[in-house]
Each structure stands twice: as structure tokens, then as C-alpha cells.
Amino acid sequence: FPTASSLSEALFTRGPESERALSDFFKMQYQLTYFVRDSFGAYFWPALMVWGLDRFLRLARIAWNNRFWSRESPEAHQASIELLGSDTVRLRLRRKMHWAAGQHAYVILPSISTLPTEAHPFTIASIPGALDGSDGHAEKDVIFLVRGRSGFTARLREHASAKGAASSVPAFIDGPYGSPPDLRQFSTCVLFAGGSGVSYALPLLLDTIR
């Protein structure tokens, strides 16, 4: 595909060749947009409306979860980062939100990411309620256990290692997402997890105990 070839050349080359390839890519995308609109107009606009609605609802949820307008709590737009081992980081956000055990969310850390709008999915390793069955406080501890590998997670691990003790960084959360199983209907449950996979099994276990 010409568009894919131009994009690959723009990403993996430098200098005038990269600029030319990027220009060709945008020209092809422009022409392709008009071709699709003229040839499949009956499908193009409804699809564009659905996509636009999805983007709007996602932005609205991000704004609601992170309370951009709130100035009451200093933790409203922050996350606590703590290095638990040589390659595991605990990320804690305190937010007014609800989720089910086993769901995941997208985390945005502008000061850690290459781009300030990067969103990375992680399983929530905590549950919204207390183990005694109560709902607890309105603000919940949304905890993620992240294993540092490469890219974003490597930078997150390096930041936690450089700071030593727990430090705070600007953070935003989008979610929750996913439909995890409800294990409370079973009399016996056996959970297997290894490494960072415990971040999925742990909340299921805690929710079953609760």
C-alpha cells in the first residue's frame, strides 16, 4: 500500500527523504478521504459521527474522573510513584471513580511519556470498596502494579529509581474498561498468576473475600 510505504519511510528515515515521504503520506490521505466521502458517503458520515461521539465521551470521562475543575484536593491531578523491587513500580492515584475487580484503565503521565497525550492501559490492582464490605471513602485508591520493560514502562521505572522514595507526578486516568468475570457466584475459586499478572488476580481475590 502506497500510504503505508510512505509512512514507514517517513518514520524510519531522516532528512529530505523523510520530509518528502511525510508530505506524500498526507497528500494520499487527503485524496483518500475525498474518495471515500464521494464513493461511500452514505457510510462515511455515520461512521465519522460515531467516531466523533466516542472521542467526545472519552474526553468527558477523562474530565470527570480527574476533576479538572477541582482545587480542593492536591491529589486530584497527581499520581504517587514508588519502586517496589528492581523492576516493579506501584502507581497510585486517588480518584472519585468506581470500577469492578479485574477491569483496566488508561493512564496518562505527561512528564513520563514521550508525548503528553500518550495513554497506556494497565489492570487496576485494587478494588473500590473496603474488605469489610463497606463502600469506604468517596475517593478511592486506584493502584497499578507496572513492570518496567522498555519504552514507557522503562522510563517509569527509571523515574521511580531516581527519586528513591515515593514521588508525585501529574497524572490522568481514563476508564474503567473491560468485562471481567464475577467469581462471587462460585463456592470454590483457584487463581493462578505469575509476575505482573498478579495485578489481575489480586483484585479478583480481594473482591471474592469482600
HUTAMO-V350705 format. One record per helix or strand. SS is the DSSP state (H for helix, E for strand). FROM is the first residue (numbers start at 1). TO is the last residue. If there is no record, write none. Layout:
# HUTAMO-V350705
SS,FROM,TO  SS,FROM,TO
This chain:
# HUTAMO-V350705
H,2,12  H,16,39  H,41,66  E,78,83  E,88,95  E,104,108  E,120,123  E,140,147  H,152,163  E,167,170  E,172,177  H,183,185  H,195,209
